[in-house]
Amino acid sequence: MSPRRVVVTGIGLVSPLGLDVESSWRGLLAGRSGVGRITQFDASDYPVRIAAEVDGFDGAAVFGRRRARHLDRVSQLALAAAAEAIEGAKLDVSGASDRVGTVWGTGIGGIRSLEDGLDVLNERGPEWVNPYTLAMMIPNMVAGNVAMEWGIRGYSGCTVTACAASTHALGESLDLIRAGRVDAVVCGGAESPVTRVGISGFAAMKALSTRNDDPEGASRPFDAGRDGFVMGEAAAALVLEERERALERGAPVLAELLGFGATSDAYHMTQPHPEADGAVRAMREAVRDAGLVPGRIGYVNAHGTSTPPNDRVETLALRKVFGDAAPPVSSTKSMTGHTLGAAGAVEAVVCVLALRDQILPPTINQEVRDPDCDLDYVPNQARPAKLRTALTNSFGFGGQNASLVFGLDDPQP
């Protein structure tokens, strides 16, 4: 019996470049930066005053003022992305809700609700704390809210593995469908970390770019002048389905999820392994799981955060996996900023779109070549390409690495 194949039938995206898939994609292909000055709180006295915010998203307008008060912004973004993906997939959950699952990744979850709760506690006392504070704060509520919104009664889970969280969520979803536990999964990632603690905490670690006077040029993966990542917020959703079920119901098949690899550096809290050990093993495992060899990968959407060590080590990893025949690589974080736990799902959607439209999104802000970053990073302009496969990487604090391989749907098993 051949293994169950898994295809993508719907995608949704809310990003710093747009409130849906197509507007975000147009922004990426145009090389437009979504980075600007922070508007969600007064950052005038902070060392970092820039971020990639989702502009124009109004939770009260989407969900109603009363309901929005019971949803942290991270869940609001997730629900918006999931709605677009489910609609695009033409997925009706009601007929077999126990055969549909939901798995979401987030690195921080409802940090905004935690901050707001602490403000009320300190200013007014414990009796004034919102009784929904903990429910809005806990990371698993992202998946929980998606399940409740559409009555999804199958497996429901949440991965919290820092910047690899939603790549793990997609990989777990792939495994669930392959194992026959469910037939479809509404999965993805969401993050809304542009808060006082989020910005000041990462700034204290010296992880963020301090190009406050040049927001659009601040995120510059693989460029010699990079000085840290730019915090971003986003949500991305994918509907994954067992291929035969999707074809039977006439669902649009956008791509196939071919392989998943996950490893641990077991090395350092924040720094990547200097020899790229875990990253190399994750990519090789994903390619092997896809039934491919490295030479069959046509494009890599890199983790590419714009921090000096990460970009250097990821380049080393790609060299070790692909040798001198490394495919084109781009980091769309140059435009979206680093959306932490949402990044893997955002970049998975980018891979699906690159396969759909046969075009590579650029890495913008490529100005000065770094001798340690010597691959083809699709500098500054999108590029047409003949693509059959794409690989995406996510590497999280704690040394948690994950890679996915997508391909065009092939009728042959």
DRENDO-1510 file (C-alpha; in Angstrom, 1 decimal, always signed):
<recs>
REC; n; res; u; v; w
REC; 1; MET; +0.0; +0.0; +0.0 .
REC; 2; SER; +1.5; +3.3; -1.1 .
REC; 3; PRO; +1.8; +6.0; +1.6 .
REC; 4; ARG; -0.8; +8.7; +1.9 .
REC; 5; ARG; +0.3; +11.8; +0.0 .
REC; 6; VAL; -0.4; +15.2; +1.4 .
REC; 7; VAL; -1.3; +18.3; -0.7 .
REC; 8; VAL; -2.0; +22.0; -0.1 .
REC; 9; THR; -5.5; +23.0; -1.0 .
REC; 10; GLY; -5.8; +26.4; +0.6 .
REC; 11; ILE; -3.5; +29.2; +1.9 .
REC; 12; GLY; -4.1; +32.3; +3.9 .
REC; 13; LEU; -1.8; +35.2; +4.9 .
REC; 14; VAL; -1.9; +38.3; +6.9 .
REC; 15; SER; +1.4; +40.1; +6.8 .
REC; 16; PRO; +3.2; +43.4; +7.0 .
REC; 17; LEU; +2.8; +43.6; +3.2 .
REC; 18; GLY; -1.0; +43.0; +3.0 .
REC; 19; LEU; -4.1; +41.6; +4.7 .
REC; 20; ASP; -4.4; +38.6; +2.3 .
REC; 21; VAL; -2.3; +36.2; +0.2 .
REC; 22; GLU; -2.4; +38.1; -3.1 .
REC; 23; SER; -1.6; +41.6; -1.8 .
REC; 24; SER; +1.2; +40.2; +0.4 .
REC; 25; TRP; +2.6; +38.3; -2.6 .
REC; 26; ARG; +2.5; +41.4; -4.8 .
REC; 27; GLY; +4.5; +43.2; -2.2 .
REC; 28; LEU; +7.1; +40.5; -1.9 .
REC; 29; LEU; +7.6; +40.3; -5.7 .
REC; 30; ALA; +7.9; +44.1; -5.9 .
REC; 31; GLY; +10.6; +44.0; -3.2 .
REC; 32; ARG; +8.7; +46.2; -0.9 .
REC; 33; SER; +9.7; +46.5; +2.7 .
REC; 34; GLY; +7.0; +46.2; +5.4 .
REC; 35; VAL; +9.2; +47.7; +8.1 .
REC; 36; GLY; +8.3; +51.1; +9.6 .
REC; 37; ARG; +8.2; +52.9; +12.9 .
REC; 38; ILE; +6.4; +51.2; +15.7 .
REC; 39; THR; +2.8; +52.4; +16.1 .
REC; 40; GLN; +1.4; +49.9; +18.6 .
REC; 41; PHE; +3.0; +51.5; +21.6 .
REC; 42; ASP; +5.1; +54.6; +22.3 .
REC; 43; ALA; +8.7; +53.4; +21.5 .
REC; 44; SER; +10.3; +56.8; +21.5 .
REC; 45; ASP; +12.5; +56.0; +24.5 .
REC; 46; TYR; +13.4; +52.5; +23.3 .
REC; 47; PRO; +16.7; +51.6; +21.7 .
REC; 48; VAL; +14.7; +49.9; +18.9 .
REC; 49; ARG; +11.9; +51.9; +17.4 .
REC; 50; ILE; +11.1; +50.0; +14.2 .
REC; 51; ALA; +9.2; +46.8; +13.4 .
REC; 52; ALA; +7.2; +45.1; +10.6 .
REC; 53; GLU; +3.6; +45.6; +11.8 .
REC; 54; VAL; +0.4; +44.4; +10.1 .
REC; 55; ASP; -0.9; +47.8; +8.9 .
REC; 56; GLY; -4.7; +48.3; +8.7 .
REC; 57; PHE; -5.8; +45.2; +10.6 .
REC; 58; ASP; -8.7; +46.1; +12.9 .
REC; 59; GLY; -9.8; +43.2; +15.1 .
REC; 60; ALA; -12.8; +45.1; +16.3 .
REC; 61; ALA; -14.0; +45.7; +12.8 .
REC; 62; VAL; -13.5; +42.0; +11.8 .
REC; 63; PHE; -14.8; +40.3; +14.9 .
REC; 64; GLY; -16.9; +43.0; +16.6 .
REC; 65; ARG; -15.7; +45.0; +19.6 .
REC; 66; ARG; -17.1; +42.7; +22.3 .
REC; 67; ARG; -15.6; +39.5; +20.8 .
REC; 68; ALA; -12.3; +41.2; +19.9 .
REC; 69; ARG; -11.8; +42.0; +23.6 .
REC; 70; HIS; -11.7; +38.3; +24.3 .
REC; 71; LEU; -9.2; +37.5; +21.6 .
REC; 72; ASP; -5.5; +38.4; +21.8 .
REC; 73; ARG; -4.2; +40.0; +18.6 .
REC; 74; VAL; -2.3; +36.8; +17.8 .
REC; 75; SER; -5.5; +34.8; +17.7 .
REC; 76; GLN; -7.2; +37.5; +15.6 .
REC; 77; LEU; -4.5; +37.3; +13.0 .
REC; 78; ALA; -4.7; +33.5; +13.0 .
REC; 79; LEU; -8.4; +33.4; +12.5 .
REC; 80; ALA; -8.2; +35.9; +9.6 .
REC; 81; ALA; -5.5; +33.8; +7.9 .
REC; 82; ALA; -7.4; +30.5; +8.5 .
REC; 83; ALA; -10.6; +32.0; +7.1 .
REC; 84; GLU; -8.8; +32.8; +3.8 .
REC; 85; ALA; -7.2; +29.3; +3.6 .
REC; 86; ILE; -10.5; +27.5; +4.4 .
REC; 87; GLU; -12.4; +29.5; +1.9 .
REC; 88; GLY; -9.7; +28.9; -0.8 .
REC; 89; ALA; -9.7; +25.2; -0.1 .
REC; 90; LYS; -13.5; +25.0; -0.3 .
REC; 91; LEU; -13.3; +23.0; +2.9 .
REC; 92; ASP; -16.6; +22.1; +4.6 .
REC; 93; VAL; -15.7; +20.8; +8.0 .
REC; 94; SER; -19.2; +20.0; +9.2 .
REC; 95; GLY; -19.5; +16.6; +7.4 .
REC; 96; ALA; -16.5; +15.0; +9.1 .
REC; 97; SER; -15.3; +17.3; +11.8 .
REC; 98; ASP; -13.5; +14.5; +13.7 .
REC; 99; ARG; -11.4; +13.7; +10.7 .
REC; 100; VAL; -10.1; +17.3; +10.4 .
REC; 101; GLY; -7.4; +18.6; +12.8 .
REC; 102; THR; -5.7; +21.9; +13.6 .
REC; 103; VAL; -2.1; +22.4; +14.5 .
REC; 104; TRP; -0.6; +25.9; +15.0 .
REC; 105; GLY; +2.8; +27.2; +15.9 .
REC; 106; THR; +3.6; +30.4; +17.9 .
REC; 107; GLY; +6.7; +31.4; +19.7 .
REC; 108; ILE; +5.3; +33.7; +22.3 .
REC; 109; GLY; +1.5; +33.5; +22.1 .
REC; 110; GLY; -0.6; +36.2; +23.8 .
REC; 111; ILE; +2.2; +38.3; +25.2 .
REC; 112; ARG; +0.1; +41.5; +24.7 .
REC; 113; SER; -2.6; +40.1; +27.0 .
REC; 114; LEU; +0.0; +39.3; +29.6 .
REC; 115; GLU; +1.4; +42.8; +29.5 .
REC; 116; ASP; -2.1; +44.3; +29.7 .
REC; 117; GLY; -3.0; +42.1; +32.6 .
REC; 118; LEU; +0.2; +43.1; +34.5 .
REC; 119; ASP; -0.5; +46.8; +33.9 .
REC; 120; VAL; -4.0; +46.4; +35.4 .
REC; 121; LEU; -2.7; +44.3; +38.3 .
REC; 122; ASN; +0.0; +46.9; +39.2 .
REC; 123; GLU; -2.2; +50.0; +38.6 .
REC; 124; ARG; -5.6; +48.9; +39.9 .
REC; 125; GLY; -5.1; +45.7; +41.9 .
REC; 126; PRO; -5.9; +42.0; +41.4 .
REC; 127; GLU; -9.7; +42.3; +41.5 .
REC; 128; TRP; -9.6; +44.3; +38.2 .
REC; 129; VAL; -7.6; +41.8; +36.1 .
REC; 130; ASN; -9.6; +40.6; +33.1 .
REC; 131; PRO; -10.9; +37.0; +33.7 .
REC; 132; TYR; -10.0; +36.2; +30.1 .
REC; 133; THR; -6.3; +37.2; +30.6 .
REC; 134; LEU; -4.9; +33.7; +31.0 .
REC; 135; ALA; -7.2; +32.3; +28.2 .
REC; 136; MET; -6.0; +35.0; +25.8 .
REC; 137; MET; -2.4; +34.6; +26.9 .
REC; 138; ILE; -1.7; +30.9; +26.6 .
REC; 139; PRO; -0.2; +29.9; +23.2 .
REC; 140; ASN; -2.4; +26.9; +22.6 .
REC; 141; MET; -5.4; +29.2; +22.4 .
REC; 142; VAL; -4.4; +30.0; +18.8 .
REC; 143; ALA; -5.2; +26.5; +17.7 .
REC; 144; GLY; -8.1; +26.4; +20.1 .
REC; 145; ASN; -9.8; +29.4; +18.6 .
REC; 146; VAL; -9.4; +28.1; +15.1 .
REC; 147; ALA; -10.9; +24.8; +16.2 .
REC; 148; MET; -13.9; +26.5; +17.9 .
REC; 149; GLU; -14.5; +28.9; +15.0 .
REC; 150; TRP; -15.0; +26.1; +12.5 .
REC; 151; GLY; -16.0; +23.2; +14.7 .
REC; 152; ILE; -12.9; +21.2; +14.1 .
REC; 153; ARG; -13.1; +18.2; +16.4 .
REC; 154; GLY; -10.1; +16.1; +15.3 .
REC; 155; TYR; -6.5; +16.4; +16.7 .
REC; 156; SER; -5.8; +19.9; +17.9 .
REC; 157; GLY; -2.2; +20.9; +18.9 .
REC; 158; CYS; +0.2; +23.8; +19.3 .
REC; 159; THR; +3.9; +23.8; +18.8 .
REC; 160; VAL; +5.9; +26.3; +20.8 .
REC; 161; THR; +9.5; +26.0; +19.5 .
REC; 162; ALA; +10.4; +29.6; +19.0 .
REC; 163; CYS; +11.2; +30.6; +15.4 .
REC; 164; ALA; +10.7; +27.0; +14.2 .
REC; 165; ALA; +7.2; +26.7; +15.7 .
REC; 166; SER; +5.0; +26.8; +12.7 .
REC; 167; THR; +7.4; +24.7; +10.6 .
REC; 168; HIS; +7.0; +22.1; +13.2 .
REC; 169; ALA; +3.3; +22.6; +13.1 .
REC; 170; LEU; +3.2; +21.9; +9.4 .
REC; 171; GLY; +5.5; +18.9; +9.8 .
REC; 172; GLU; +3.3; +17.5; +12.6 .
REC; 173; SER; +0.3; +17.9; +10.4 .
REC; 174; LEU; +2.0; +16.1; +7.5 .
REC; 175; ASP; +2.7; +13.2; +9.9 .
REC; 176; LEU; -0.9; +13.1; +11.2 .
REC; 177; ILE; -2.3; +12.8; +7.7 .
REC; 178; ARG; +0.3; +10.2; +6.6 .
REC; 179; ALA; -0.5; +8.1; +9.7 .
REC; 180; GLY; -4.3; +8.2; +9.0 .
REC; 181; ARG; -5.2; +10.0; +12.2 .
REC; 182; VAL; -7.0; +12.7; +10.2 .
REC; 183; ASP; -7.7; +13.4; +6.5 .
REC; 184; ALA; -7.1; +17.2; +6.6 .
REC; 185; VAL; -5.5; +19.8; +8.9 .
REC; 186; VAL; -5.9; +23.5; +9.1 .
REC; 187; CYS; -2.5; +24.5; +10.2 .
REC; 188; GLY; -0.2; +27.5; +10.4 .
REC; 189; GLY; +1.5; +30.0; +12.6 .
REC; 190; ALA; +0.7; +33.3; +14.2 .
REC; 191; GLU; +2.7; +35.9; +16.1 .
REC; 192; SER; +2.1; +39.4; +17.4 .
REC; 193; PRO; +5.2; +40.2; +19.4 .
REC; 194; VAL; +5.5; +44.0; +18.7 .
REC; 195; THR; +5.0; +44.9; +22.4 .
REC; 196; ARG; +7.0; +46.6; +25.1 .
REC; 197; VAL; +8.4; +43.4; +26.5 .
REC; 198; GLY; +8.9; +41.8; +23.1 .
REC; 199; ILE; +10.9; +44.7; +21.7 .
REC; 200; SER; +12.9; +45.5; +24.9 .
REC; 201; GLY; +13.7; +41.9; +25.6 .
REC; 202; PHE; +15.1; +41.2; +22.1 .
REC; 203; ALA; +16.8; +44.6; +22.1 .
REC; 204; ALA; +18.5; +43.7; +25.4 .
REC; 205; MET; +19.9; +40.6; +23.8 .
REC; 206; LYS; +21.4; +42.7; +21.0 .
REC; 207; ALA; +19.4; +40.7; +18.5 .
REC; 208; LEU; +17.5; +43.5; +16.8 .
REC; 209; SER; +18.6; +46.0; +14.2 .
REC; 210; THR; +19.1; +49.5; +15.5 .
REC; 211; ARG; +18.7; +51.2; +12.1 .
REC; 212; ASN; +16.0; +53.4; +13.5 .
REC; 213; ASP; +16.6; +56.1; +10.8 .
REC; 214; ASP; +16.3; +53.6; +8.0 .
REC; 215; PRO; +13.4; +51.2; +8.7 .
REC; 216; GLU; +13.1; +49.9; +5.1 .
REC; 217; GLY; +16.8; +49.1; +4.9 .
REC; 218; ALA; +17.1; +47.6; +8.4 .
REC; 219; SER; +16.4; +43.9; +7.5 .
REC; 220; ARG; +19.2; +42.9; +5.2 .
REC; 221; PRO; +19.8; +39.1; +5.4 .
REC; 222; PHE; +23.2; +38.0; +4.1 .
REC; 223; ASP; +24.4; +41.5; +3.5 .
REC; 224; ALA; +27.7; +42.5; +5.1 .
REC; 225; GLY; +26.0; +45.5; +6.8 .
REC; 226; ARG; +23.4; +43.5; +8.7 .
REC; 227; ASP; +23.2; +44.3; +12.4 .
REC; 228; GLY; +20.2; +42.2; +13.6 .
REC; 229; PHE; +16.7; +41.2; +12.8 .
REC; 230; VAL; +13.6; +43.3; +12.6 .
REC; 231; MET; +10.6; +42.2; +14.7 .
REC; 232; GLY; +7.5; +41.4; +12.7 .
REC; 233; GLU; +4.0; +40.1; +13.2 .
REC; 234; ALA; +1.9; +37.9; +10.9 .
REC; 235; ALA; -0.3; +34.9; +10.5 .
REC; 236; ALA; -0.3; +32.3; +7.8 .
REC; 237; ALA; -2.5; +29.2; +7.3 .
REC; 238; LEU; -2.4; +26.2; +5.1 .
REC; 239; VAL; -5.1; +23.6; +4.5 .
REC; 240; LEU; -3.3; +20.2; +4.1 .
REC; 241; GLU; -5.3; +17.2; +2.9 .
REC; 242; GLU; -4.8; +13.6; +1.9 .
REC; 243; ARG; -4.4; +13.8; -1.8 .
REC; 244; GLU; -7.1; +11.3; -2.9 .
REC; 245; ARG; -9.7; +12.9; -0.6 .
REC; 246; ALA; -8.8; +16.3; -2.0 .
REC; 247; LEU; -9.2; +15.2; -5.6 .
REC; 248; GLU; -12.4; +13.4; -4.9 .
REC; 249; ARG; -14.0; +16.5; -3.6 .
REC; 250; GLY; -12.6; +18.7; -6.4 .
REC; 251; ALA; -10.4; +20.8; -4.2 .
REC; 252; PRO; -7.8; +23.1; -5.8 .
REC; 253; VAL; -4.4; +21.4; -5.4 .
REC; 254; LEU; -1.8; +24.1; -5.1 .
REC; 255; ALA; +1.3; +22.0; -4.2 .
REC; 256; GLU; +2.3; +18.8; -2.5 .
REC; 257; LEU; +4.1; +18.7; +0.9 .
REC; 258; LEU; +6.7; +16.2; +0.2 .
REC; 259; GLY; +9.0; +16.1; +3.2 .
REC; 260; PHE; +9.8; +17.2; +6.8 .
REC; 261; GLY; +13.0; +17.2; +8.8 .
REC; 262; ALA; +13.6; +18.2; +12.4 .
REC; 263; THR; +16.7; +18.2; +14.6 .
REC; 264; SER; +18.2; +19.8; +17.7 .
REC; 265; ASP; +21.6; +21.4; +17.9 .
REC; 266; ALA; +21.8; +20.7; +21.7 .
REC; 267; TYR; +24.4; +23.5; +21.7 .
REC; 268; HIS; +23.3; +26.9; +23.0 .
REC; 269; MET; +20.2; +28.9; +24.1 .
REC; 270; THR; +20.4; +31.5; +21.3 .
REC; 271; GLN; +23.4; +30.8; +19.0 .
REC; 272; PRO; +23.4; +28.3; +16.1 .
REC; 273; HIS; +25.9; +25.5; +16.1 .
REC; 274; PRO; +29.0; +27.0; +14.6 .
REC; 275; GLU; +29.4; +24.1; +12.2 .
REC; 276; ALA; +25.7; +24.1; +11.3 .
REC; 277; ASP; +25.3; +20.5; +12.5 .
REC; 278; GLY; +21.6; +20.6; +13.3 .
REC; 279; ALA; +20.6; +22.7; +10.2 .
REC; 280; VAL; +22.4; +20.3; +7.9 .
REC; 281; ARG; +20.7; +17.3; +9.4 .
REC; 282; ALA; +17.3; +18.9; +9.2 .
REC; 283; MET; +17.6; +19.8; +5.6 .
REC; 284; ARG; +19.0; +16.3; +4.7 .
REC; 285; GLU; +16.2; +14.6; +6.6 .
REC; 286; ALA; +13.6; +16.7; +4.8 .
REC; 287; VAL; +15.0; +16.0; +1.4 .
REC; 288; ARG; +15.3; +12.3; +2.2 .
REC; 289; ASP; +11.7; +12.2; +3.5 .
REC; 290; ALA; +10.6; +13.7; +0.3 .
REC; 291; GLY; +12.2; +10.9; -1.6 .
REC; 292; LEU; +14.6; +13.3; -3.3 .
REC; 293; VAL; +18.3; +14.1; -3.5 .
REC; 294; PRO; +19.7; +17.5; -2.8 .
REC; 295; GLY; +20.2; +18.2; -6.5 .
REC; 296; ARG; +16.5; +18.0; -7.1 .
REC; 297; ILE; +15.8; +21.1; -4.9 .
REC; 298; GLY; +15.2; +24.1; -7.1 .
REC; 299; TYR; +14.9; +26.9; -4.5 .
REC; 300; VAL; +15.4; +27.5; -0.8 .
REC; 301; ASN; +13.5; +30.0; +1.2 .
REC; 302; ALA; +16.1; +30.6; +3.9 .
REC; 303; HIS; +15.6; +31.2; +7.6 .
REC; 304; GLY; +17.8; +34.3; +6.9 .
REC; 305; THR; +17.1; +36.5; +9.9 .
REC; 306; SER; +19.7; +39.3; +9.2 .
REC; 307; THR; +21.7; +38.5; +12.3 .
REC; 308; PRO; +25.4; +38.1; +11.6 .
REC; 309; PRO; +25.9; +34.5; +13.0 .
REC; 310; ASN; +22.6; +33.1; +11.7 .
REC; 311; ASP; +23.2; +34.1; +8.1 .
REC; 312; ARG; +26.8; +32.9; +8.1 .
REC; 313; VAL; +25.9; +29.5; +9.6 .
REC; 314; GLU; +22.9; +29.0; +7.4 .
REC; 315; THR; +25.1; +29.7; +4.3 .
REC; 316; LEU; +27.6; +27.1; +5.6 .
REC; 317; ALA; +24.8; +24.6; +6.1 .
REC; 318; LEU; +23.5; +25.1; +2.6 .
REC; 319; ARG; +27.1; +24.6; +1.3 .
REC; 320; LYS; +27.4; +21.4; +3.2 .
REC; 321; VAL; +24.0; +20.1; +1.9 .
REC; 322; PHE; +24.2; +21.2; -1.7 .
REC; 323; GLY; +27.9; +21.6; -2.4 .
REC; 324; ASP; +28.8; +23.9; -5.3 .
REC; 325; ALA; +25.4; +23.3; -6.9 .
REC; 326; ALA; +23.4; +25.2; -4.3 .
REC; 327; PRO; +20.1; +26.4; -5.7 .
REC; 328; PRO; +19.0; +30.1; -5.6 .
REC; 329; VAL; +18.2; +31.2; -2.0 .
REC; 330; SER; +16.2; +34.1; -0.8 .
REC; 331; SER; +15.1; +35.5; +2.6 .
REC; 332; THR; +11.7; +37.1; +2.5 .
REC; 333; LYS; +12.4; +38.3; +6.0 .
REC; 334; SER; +14.1; +41.2; +4.3 .
REC; 335; MET; +10.6; +42.4; +3.6 .
REC; 336; THR; +8.4; +40.9; +6.3 .
REC; 337; GLY; +10.8; +41.2; +9.2 .
REC; 338; HIS; +11.2; +38.1; +11.4 .
REC; 339; THR; +7.7; +37.0; +12.5 .
REC; 340; LEU; +9.2; +34.5; +15.0 .
REC; 341; GLY; +6.8; +31.5; +15.4 .
REC; 342; ALA; +4.8; +32.5; +12.4 .
REC; 343; ALA; +7.8; +32.7; +10.1 .
REC; 344; GLY; +7.8; +29.0; +9.0 .
REC; 345; ALA; +4.2; +29.1; +7.9 .
REC; 346; VAL; +4.6; +32.5; +6.2 .
REC; 347; GLU; +7.5; +31.1; +4.3 .
REC; 348; ALA; +5.8; +27.9; +3.5 .
REC; 349; VAL; +3.0; +29.9; +1.8 .
REC; 350; VAL; +5.8; +31.8; -0.1 .
REC; 351; CYS; +7.2; +28.5; -1.4 .
REC; 352; VAL; +3.7; +27.4; -2.6 .
REC; 353; LEU; +3.3; +30.7; -4.4 .
REC; 354; ALA; +6.8; +30.5; -5.9 .
REC; 355; LEU; +5.9; +27.1; -7.3 .
REC; 356; ARG; +2.5; +28.3; -8.5 .
REC; 357; ASP; +3.8; +31.3; -10.3 .
REC; 358; GLN; +7.3; +30.0; -11.3 .
REC; 359; ILE; +9.0; +33.0; -9.8 .
REC; 360; LEU; +11.5; +33.6; -7.0 .
REC; 361; PRO; +10.9; +36.4; -4.5 .
REC; 362; PRO; +14.0; +38.5; -3.9 .
REC; 363; THR; +16.2; +39.2; -0.9 .
REC; 364; ILE; +16.2; +43.0; -0.7 .
REC; 365; ASN; +18.8; +45.4; +0.8 .
REC; 366; GLN; +21.6; +43.5; -0.9 .
REC; 367; GLU; +24.3; +46.2; -1.1 .
REC; 368; VAL; +27.6; +44.9; +0.2 .
REC; 369; ARG; +28.7; +41.3; -0.4 .
REC; 370; ASP; +29.7; +39.3; +2.7 .
REC; 371; PRO; +32.5; +36.9; +1.9 .
REC; 372; ASP; +31.0; +34.4; +4.3 .
REC; 373; CYS; +27.7; +34.6; +2.5 .
REC; 374; ASP; +28.6; +33.7; -1.1 .
REC; 375; LEU; +25.4; +32.0; -2.5 .
REC; 376; ASP; +22.9; +33.3; -5.0 .
REC; 377; TYR; +20.4; +35.2; -2.8 .
REC; 378; VAL; +18.2; +36.5; -5.6 .
REC; 379; PRO; +19.4; +40.0; -4.9 .
REC; 380; ASN; +16.9; +42.9; -4.8 .
REC; 381; GLN; +14.6; +41.8; -7.7 .
REC; 382; ALA; +12.3; +38.8; -8.2 .
REC; 383; ARG; +13.4; +36.3; -10.9 .
REC; 384; PRO; +11.4; +34.0; -13.1 .
REC; 385; ALA; +12.4; +30.3; -12.7 .
REC; 386; LYS; +11.4; +26.8; -13.7 .
REC; 387; LEU; +10.6; +25.2; -10.4 .
REC; 388; ARG; +9.5; +21.7; -9.4 .
REC; 389; THR; +10.5; +21.8; -5.7 .
REC; 390; ALA; +11.3; +24.3; -2.9 .
REC; 391; LEU; +12.7; +23.9; +0.5 .
REC; 392; THR; +12.2; +26.2; +3.5 .
REC; 393; ASN; +14.2; +26.4; +6.7 .
REC; 394; SER; +13.4; +27.5; +10.3 .
REC; 395; PHE; +15.8; +27.6; +13.1 .
REC; 396; GLY; +14.7; +28.5; +16.6 .
REC; 397; PHE; +16.3; +29.6; +19.9 .
REC; 398; GLY; +17.2; +26.5; +21.8 .
REC; 399; GLY; +18.7; +24.9; +18.7 .
REC; 400; GLN; +15.4; +23.6; +17.3 .
REC; 401; ASN; +15.7; +23.2; +13.6 .
REC; 402; ALA; +13.0; +22.3; +11.0 .
REC; 403; SER; +12.8; +22.1; +7.2 .
REC; 404; LEU; +10.0; +21.3; +4.8 .
REC; 405; VAL; +10.1; +20.4; +1.1 .
REC; 406; PHE; +7.2; +21.4; -1.2 .
REC; 407; GLY; +6.7; +20.3; -4.8 .
REC; 408; LEU; +4.3; +20.7; -7.7 .
REC; 409; ASP; +1.6; +18.0; -7.5 .
REC; 410; ASP; +2.7; +15.0; -9.7 .
REC; 411; PRO; +0.1; +12.4; -10.7 .
REC; 412; GLN; +2.7; +9.7; -10.3 .
REC; 413; PRO; +3.3; +8.4; -6.7 .
</recs>
